[in-house]
Amino acid sequence: MEIKCLAFDVDGTLTNDDKKIDERTKASIFEAMEKGIHIVISTGRNKQGCEWIYKELNLEKGNHYLLLINGQEIYDFKNKTYVKDRLIEIDDCFKIEKVAKKYNCLARFTFENEAYFYGSFSSYIREILRKVRNRKKKGSMIKGTTYTYKRVPYKHYEFKKPCNKVVFFNDPSFFKKHLKDIQNDLKDFECMMVAGYWMEIMPKGVNKGKALETICDMNDFSMENIMAFGDSQNDISMLEKAGIGVAMGNALKEVKEMADLVTLDNNSNGIGIVIDQKVLGKKIDNL
């Protein structure tokens, strides 16, 4: 099959643990772009949050795309237009709020560039401390994104408009114990682990795989012509539907099990090696 499009998750995939793109990876992507291959940045971030990535890859000057907020929005660089999918409706925000309180999870409701932390004071402090430790070690998880944050204590919050997504925060040990219960309580939504302490909630049917299908419809290629790279549960839908789904060496176990190919981790040019071998036809012995 001919690869006409490369889709990359960001954190844990395209970027290494220092939140940078490996120069070898970047060189392979540029070489693929010179051959006319479309690039899709597929992320849970908004456009602002991945500006530094698409500028570094010079995507604004070609027929490339941003697949944003886990597929809720698509930005088309060529036409400078958005394609948008469904939001989480107000009534559903209340349903998610109740589940957050039930499990004492800190919940972040995101509305474009505003976000509300909903939870107990102790859960809020726990997340702030985790964020500070994480930033000291390897930079912000949402580098480039600026949100206006408000903390809302555990009480009925009057949502005024639909939200883009909700994030539940808790300790990794908590999610290992309660993940299936939470997913069952929220079975009418897409619930995906992005990191050990971080679960994202989207409207049912809004995911990266569906958004990639929309990009295919906008161009003269099919899902068979896409190679997609990822590491977390929110990447599974696009790896399943892509012609070649590639899991990073640091990916979750369930992502590796369903992928067509497992490459090296995000600190070892795992993406560049696959592109060189499978797309550019170079002889690479690492896989």
C-alpha positions as a Markdown table, in Angstrom:
| # | Residue | x | y | z |
|---|---|---|---|---|
| 1 | Met | 0.0 | 0.0 | 0.0 |
| 2 | Glu | 1.1 | 3.5 | -0.7 |
| 3 | Ile | 1.4 | 5.8 | 2.3 |
| 4 | Lys | 0.1 | 9.3 | 1.5 |
| 5 | Cys | -0.5 | 10.6 | 5.0 |
| 6 | Leu | 1.4 | 10.4 | 8.3 |
| 7 | Ala | -0.5 | 11.0 | 11.6 |
| 8 | Phe | 1.3 | 11.7 | 14.8 |
| 9 | Asp | 0.1 | 11.8 | 18.4 |
| 10 | Val | 2.2 | 14.4 | 20.3 |
| 11 | Asp | 3.0 | 13.7 | 24.0 |
| 12 | Gly | 4.8 | 10.4 | 24.4 |
| 13 | Thr | 5.0 | 10.0 | 20.6 |
| 14 | Leu | 6.2 | 12.8 | 18.4 |
| 15 | Thr | 7.9 | 14.6 | 21.4 |
| 16 | Asn | 10.4 | 13.0 | 23.7 |
| 17 | Asp | 10.4 | 13.3 | 27.5 |
| 18 | Asp | 11.9 | 16.8 | 27.3 |
| 19 | Lys | 8.9 | 17.8 | 25.1 |
| 20 | Lys | 11.1 | 18.2 | 22.0 |
| 21 | Ile | 11.1 | 16.6 | 18.6 |
| 22 | Asp | 14.2 | 14.5 | 17.9 |
| 23 | Glu | 16.2 | 16.1 | 15.1 |
| 24 | Arg | 16.5 | 12.7 | 13.3 |
| 25 | Thr | 12.7 | 12.3 | 13.5 |
| 26 | Lys | 12.2 | 15.8 | 12.1 |
| 27 | Ala | 14.6 | 15.1 | 9.2 |
| 28 | Ser | 12.6 | 12.0 | 8.3 |
| 29 | Ile | 9.3 | 13.9 | 8.4 |
| 30 | Phe | 10.7 | 16.7 | 6.2 |
| 31 | Glu | 11.9 | 14.1 | 3.7 |
| 32 | Ala | 8.5 | 12.6 | 3.6 |
| 33 | Met | 6.9 | 16.0 | 3.1 |
| 34 | Glu | 9.1 | 16.7 | 0.2 |
| 35 | Lys | 7.6 | 13.6 | -1.4 |
| 36 | Gly | 4.1 | 15.1 | -1.1 |
| 37 | Ile | 3.0 | 13.2 | 2.0 |
| 38 | His | 0.4 | 14.9 | 4.1 |
| 39 | Ile | 1.2 | 15.4 | 7.8 |
| 40 | Val | -1.5 | 15.3 | 10.6 |
| 41 | Ile | -0.7 | 16.3 | 14.1 |
| 42 | Ser | -3.3 | 14.3 | 16.2 |
| 43 | Thr | -3.6 | 15.5 | 19.7 |
| 44 | Gly | -5.8 | 16.2 | 22.7 |
| 45 | Arg | -4.5 | 19.8 | 22.7 |
| 46 | Asn | -6.1 | 22.8 | 21.1 |
| 47 | Lys | -4.5 | 24.8 | 18.2 |
| 48 | Gln | -2.8 | 27.1 | 20.6 |
| 49 | Gly | -1.3 | 24.2 | 22.5 |
| 50 | Cys | 0.5 | 22.8 | 19.5 |
| 51 | Glu | 1.5 | 26.0 | 17.7 |
| 52 | Trp | 5.2 | 25.4 | 18.5 |
| 53 | Ile | 5.0 | 22.0 | 16.9 |
| 54 | Tyr | 3.4 | 22.9 | 13.6 |
| 55 | Lys | 5.6 | 26.0 | 13.2 |
| 56 | Glu | 8.7 | 23.8 | 13.9 |
| 57 | Leu | 7.5 | 21.4 | 11.2 |
| 58 | Asn | 6.5 | 24.2 | 8.8 |
| 59 | Leu | 3.1 | 22.8 | 8.3 |
| 60 | Glu | 1.4 | 26.1 | 7.6 |
| 61 | Lys | 2.9 | 26.1 | 4.0 |
| 62 | Gly | 1.4 | 22.8 | 2.8 |
| 63 | Asn | -1.7 | 20.6 | 2.6 |
| 64 | His | -1.4 | 19.5 | 6.2 |
| 65 | Tyr | -3.8 | 19.2 | 9.2 |
| 66 | Leu | -4.2 | 19.5 | 12.9 |
| 67 | Leu | -6.5 | 17.0 | 14.5 |
| 68 | Leu | -7.3 | 18.7 | 17.7 |
| 69 | Ile | -9.0 | 17.8 | 21.1 |
| 70 | Asn | -9.0 | 14.1 | 20.3 |
| 71 | Gly | -10.7 | 14.6 | 17.0 |
| 72 | Gln | -13.3 | 17.2 | 18.0 |
| 73 | Glu | -11.8 | 19.8 | 15.7 |
| 74 | Ile | -9.8 | 19.6 | 12.4 |
| 75 | Tyr | -7.8 | 22.5 | 11.2 |
| 76 | Asp | -7.0 | 22.6 | 7.5 |
| 77 | Phe | -3.8 | 24.7 | 6.8 |
| 78 | Lys | -4.3 | 24.9 | 3.1 |
| 79 | Asn | -7.8 | 26.4 | 3.3 |
| 80 | Lys | -7.3 | 27.9 | 6.8 |
| 81 | Thr | -10.6 | 26.4 | 7.9 |
| 82 | Tyr | -12.0 | 24.3 | 10.7 |
| 83 | Val | -14.2 | 21.2 | 10.7 |
| 84 | Lys | -15.8 | 20.7 | 14.1 |
| 85 | Asp | -17.6 | 17.7 | 15.7 |
| 86 | Arg | -19.9 | 17.6 | 18.7 |
| 87 | Leu | -19.3 | 19.1 | 22.1 |
| 88 | Ile | -20.2 | 17.6 | 25.5 |
| 89 | Glu | -23.7 | 19.1 | 26.1 |
| 90 | Ile | -24.7 | 20.9 | 29.3 |
| 91 | Asp | -26.8 | 18.0 | 30.7 |
| 92 | Asp | -23.9 | 15.6 | 30.1 |
| 93 | Cys | -21.5 | 17.9 | 32.0 |
| 94 | Phe | -23.8 | 17.5 | 35.1 |
| 95 | Lys | -23.6 | 13.7 | 34.6 |
| 96 | Ile | -19.8 | 13.7 | 34.5 |
| 97 | Glu | -19.7 | 16.0 | 37.5 |
| 98 | Lys | -21.6 | 13.5 | 39.6 |
| 99 | Val | -19.2 | 10.7 | 38.6 |
| 100 | Ala | -16.2 | 12.9 | 39.5 |
| 101 | Lys | -17.7 | 13.5 | 43.0 |
| 102 | Lys | -18.5 | 9.8 | 43.4 |
| 103 | Tyr | -14.8 | 8.8 | 43.0 |
| 104 | Asn | -13.3 | 11.9 | 44.5 |
| 105 | Cys | -11.5 | 12.7 | 41.2 |
| 106 | Leu | -10.4 | 16.2 | 40.3 |
| 107 | Ala | -12.2 | 17.1 | 37.1 |
| 108 | Arg | -11.1 | 19.7 | 34.6 |
| 109 | Phe | -13.9 | 21.0 | 32.3 |
| 110 | Thr | -12.4 | 22.7 | 29.3 |
| 111 | Phe | -14.3 | 25.4 | 27.3 |
| 112 | Glu | -12.1 | 26.6 | 24.5 |
| 113 | Asn | -9.4 | 28.6 | 26.4 |
| 114 | Glu | -11.2 | 28.5 | 29.8 |
| 115 | Ala | -11.1 | 25.6 | 32.2 |
| 116 | Tyr | -12.7 | 24.9 | 35.5 |
| 117 | Phe | -11.2 | 22.5 | 38.1 |
| 118 | Tyr | -14.0 | 20.8 | 39.9 |
| 119 | Gly | -13.2 | 18.8 | 43.1 |
| 120 | Ser | -12.2 | 18.8 | 46.7 |
| 121 | Phe | -9.5 | 21.2 | 47.9 |
| 122 | Ser | -7.2 | 18.2 | 48.7 |
| 123 | Ser | -7.6 | 16.8 | 45.1 |
| 124 | Tyr | -6.9 | 20.2 | 43.7 |
| 125 | Ile | -3.7 | 20.6 | 45.8 |
| 126 | Arg | -2.6 | 17.0 | 44.8 |
| 127 | Glu | -2.8 | 17.9 | 41.2 |
| 128 | Ile | -1.0 | 21.2 | 41.6 |
| 129 | Leu | 1.9 | 19.5 | 43.4 |
| 130 | Arg | 2.0 | 16.8 | 40.7 |
| 131 | Lys | 2.1 | 19.5 | 38.0 |
| 132 | Val | 4.9 | 21.4 | 39.7 |
| 133 | Arg | 7.0 | 18.1 | 40.1 |
| 134 | Asn | 6.3 | 17.2 | 36.5 |
| 135 | Arg | 7.3 | 20.6 | 35.2 |
| 136 | Lys | 10.6 | 20.5 | 37.1 |
| 137 | Lys | 11.4 | 17.1 | 35.6 |
| 138 | Lys | 10.4 | 17.5 | 32.0 |
| 139 | Gly | 8.3 | 20.5 | 31.2 |
| 140 | Ser | 4.6 | 21.1 | 30.9 |
| 141 | Met | 2.2 | 18.5 | 29.6 |
| 142 | Ile | 0.4 | 21.3 | 27.8 |
| 143 | Lys | 3.3 | 23.4 | 26.6 |
| 144 | Gly | 2.1 | 26.4 | 24.7 |
| 145 | Thr | -1.5 | 26.3 | 26.0 |
| 146 | Thr | -2.8 | 29.1 | 28.3 |
| 147 | Tyr | -6.0 | 28.5 | 30.1 |
| 148 | Thr | -7.9 | 30.7 | 32.5 |
| 149 | Tyr | -8.4 | 28.4 | 35.5 |
| 150 | Lys | -11.0 | 28.6 | 38.2 |
| 151 | Arg | -11.5 | 26.1 | 41.0 |
| 152 | Val | -15.0 | 25.0 | 41.8 |
| 153 | Pro | -15.6 | 23.1 | 45.1 |
| 154 | Tyr | -17.7 | 19.9 | 45.2 |
| 155 | Lys | -21.2 | 21.4 | 44.7 |
| 156 | His | -23.6 | 21.8 | 41.9 |
| 157 | Tyr | -21.9 | 24.0 | 39.3 |
| 158 | Glu | -24.2 | 25.9 | 36.9 |
| 159 | Phe | -22.8 | 25.1 | 33.5 |
| 160 | Lys | -23.7 | 27.8 | 31.0 |
| 161 | Lys | -22.5 | 26.2 | 27.8 |
| 162 | Pro | -21.3 | 22.8 | 26.4 |
| 163 | Cys | -17.6 | 21.9 | 27.0 |
| 164 | Asn | -14.9 | 20.5 | 24.7 |
| 165 | Lys | -13.7 | 17.8 | 27.0 |
| 166 | Val | -13.3 | 16.7 | 30.6 |
| 167 | Val | -10.2 | 15.4 | 32.3 |
| 168 | Phe | -10.2 | 13.3 | 35.4 |
| 169 | Phe | -7.0 | 13.4 | 37.5 |
| 170 | Asn | -6.0 | 11.0 | 40.2 |
| 171 | Asp | -3.1 | 8.7 | 41.2 |
| 172 | Pro | -2.1 | 5.9 | 38.8 |
| 173 | Ser | -2.9 | 3.3 | 41.5 |
| 174 | Phe | -6.4 | 4.8 | 41.7 |
| 175 | Phe | -7.1 | 4.3 | 38.0 |
| 176 | Lys | -5.7 | 0.8 | 38.0 |
| 177 | Lys | -8.3 | 0.0 | 40.6 |
| 178 | His | -11.3 | 2.0 | 39.4 |
| 179 | Leu | -10.9 | 2.6 | 35.7 |
| 180 | Lys | -13.4 | 0.0 | 34.5 |
| 181 | Asp | -16.0 | 1.2 | 37.1 |
| 182 | Ile | -15.6 | 4.8 | 35.9 |
| 183 | Gln | -15.8 | 3.7 | 32.2 |
| 184 | Asn | -18.9 | 1.8 | 33.0 |
| 185 | Asp | -20.5 | 4.7 | 34.8 |
| 186 | Leu | -19.6 | 6.9 | 31.8 |
| 187 | Lys | -20.4 | 4.3 | 29.1 |
| 188 | Asp | -22.2 | 6.9 | 27.0 |
| 189 | Phe | -18.9 | 8.8 | 26.5 |
| 190 | Glu | -15.4 | 8.1 | 25.2 |
| 191 | Cys | -13.2 | 7.6 | 28.2 |
| 192 | Met | -9.5 | 7.1 | 27.5 |
| 193 | Met | -6.4 | 7.0 | 29.6 |
| 194 | Val | -3.7 | 9.4 | 28.3 |
| 195 | Ala | -1.2 | 9.0 | 31.1 |
| 196 | Gly | -1.2 | 7.0 | 34.4 |
| 197 | Tyr | -2.9 | 9.9 | 36.3 |
| 198 | Trp | -4.9 | 11.4 | 33.4 |
| 199 | Met | -8.2 | 10.3 | 31.8 |
| 200 | Glu | -9.9 | 12.2 | 29.1 |
| 201 | Ile | -13.7 | 12.2 | 28.5 |
| 202 | Met | -15.2 | 13.1 | 25.1 |
| 203 | Pro | -18.7 | 12.8 | 23.4 |
| 204 | Lys | -19.4 | 9.2 | 22.2 |
| 205 | Gly | -18.1 | 8.7 | 18.7 |
| 206 | Val | -15.8 | 11.7 | 18.8 |
| 207 | Asn | -12.3 | 10.3 | 18.4 |
| 208 | Lys | -9.1 | 10.5 | 16.4 |
| 209 | Gly | -10.0 | 7.7 | 14.1 |
| 210 | Lys | -13.3 | 9.3 | 13.0 |
| 211 | Ala | -11.5 | 12.6 | 12.4 |
| 212 | Leu | -8.9 | 10.9 | 10.2 |
| 213 | Glu | -11.7 | 9.4 | 8.1 |
| 214 | Thr | -13.0 | 13.0 | 7.7 |
| 215 | Ile | -9.5 | 14.1 | 6.5 |
| 216 | Cys | -9.5 | 11.2 | 4.0 |
| 217 | Asp | -12.9 | 12.4 | 2.7 |
| 218 | Met | -11.3 | 15.8 | 2.1 |
| 219 | Asn | -8.5 | 14.3 | 0.0 |
| 220 | Asp | -7.9 | 11.7 | -2.6 |
| 221 | Phe | -6.9 | 8.9 | -0.3 |
| 222 | Ser | -8.3 | 6.3 | 2.1 |
| 223 | Met | -7.5 | 5.1 | 5.6 |
| 224 | Glu | -5.4 | 2.4 | 3.9 |
| 225 | Asn | -3.0 | 5.2 | 2.8 |
| 226 | Ile | -2.4 | 6.5 | 6.4 |
| 227 | Met | 0.3 | 5.5 | 8.8 |
| 228 | Ala | -0.5 | 6.6 | 12.4 |
| 229 | Phe | 1.7 | 6.7 | 15.5 |
| 230 | Gly | 0.6 | 6.7 | 19.1 |
| 231 | Asp | 1.1 | 5.6 | 22.7 |
| 232 | Ser | -2.1 | 5.9 | 24.7 |
| 233 | Gln | -5.8 | 4.9 | 24.7 |
| 234 | Asn | -6.9 | 8.0 | 22.9 |
| 235 | Asp | -4.7 | 6.9 | 19.9 |
| 236 | Ile | -6.3 | 3.4 | 19.6 |
| 237 | Ser | -9.1 | 4.5 | 17.3 |
| 238 | Met | -6.8 | 5.9 | 14.7 |
| 239 | Leu | -4.2 | 3.1 | 14.9 |
| 240 | Glu | -7.1 | 0.6 | 14.4 |
| 241 | Lys | -8.4 | 2.4 | 11.3 |
| 242 | Ala | -5.1 | 3.4 | 9.7 |
| 243 | Gly | -3.5 | 1.2 | 7.0 |
| 244 | Ile | -0.5 | 0.9 | 9.4 |
| 245 | Gly | -0.9 | 1.6 | 13.1 |
| 246 | Val | 2.4 | 2.0 | 14.9 |
| 247 | Ala | 2.7 | 1.9 | 18.7 |
| 248 | Met | 5.7 | 3.5 | 20.4 |
| 249 | Gly | 8.0 | 1.4 | 22.5 |
| 250 | Asn | 6.7 | 3.4 | 25.5 |
| 251 | Ala | 3.0 | 2.8 | 24.6 |
| 252 | Leu | 0.5 | 1.2 | 26.9 |
| 253 | Lys | 0.2 | -2.5 | 26.7 |
| 254 | Glu | -3.2 | -2.5 | 25.0 |
| 255 | Val | -1.9 | -0.1 | 22.4 |
| 256 | Lys | 1.0 | -2.4 | 21.5 |
| 257 | Glu | -1.3 | -5.4 | 21.4 |
| 258 | Met | -3.6 | -3.9 | 18.7 |
| 259 | Ala | -0.9 | -2.1 | 16.6 |
| 260 | Asp | 0.4 | -3.5 | 13.3 |
| 261 | Leu | 3.9 | -2.5 | 14.3 |
| 262 | Val | 5.8 | -1.6 | 17.5 |
| 263 | Thr | 8.8 | 0.8 | 17.1 |
| 264 | Leu | 11.3 | 2.2 | 19.6 |
| 265 | Asp | 10.3 | 4.6 | 22.3 |
| 266 | Asn | 9.8 | 8.4 | 22.0 |
| 267 | Asn | 13.3 | 9.0 | 23.2 |
| 268 | Ser | 14.9 | 6.8 | 20.6 |
| 269 | Asn | 13.8 | 8.2 | 17.2 |
| 270 | Gly | 11.1 | 5.5 | 17.0 |
| 271 | Ile | 9.1 | 7.5 | 14.4 |
| 272 | Gly | 12.0 | 8.3 | 12.2 |
| 273 | Ile | 13.1 | 4.7 | 11.9 |
| 274 | Val | 9.7 | 3.6 | 10.7 |
| 275 | Ile | 9.4 | 6.4 | 8.2 |
| 276 | Asp | 12.9 | 5.7 | 6.8 |
| 277 | Gln | 12.1 | 2.0 | 6.4 |
| 278 | Lys | 8.5 | 1.8 | 5.5 |
| 279 | Val | 7.9 | 5.1 | 3.7 |
| 280 | Leu | 11.2 | 6.2 | 2.3 |
| 281 | Gly | 12.5 | 2.7 | 1.5 |
| 282 | Lys | 15.8 | 3.0 | 3.4 |
| 283 | Lys | 17.5 | -0.1 | 4.8 |
| 284 | Ile | 17.1 | 0.2 | 8.6 |
| 285 | Asp | 18.0 | -2.8 | 10.8 |
| 286 | Asn | 16.5 | -1.5 | 14.1 |
| 287 | Leu | 13.1 | -3.1 | 13.5 |
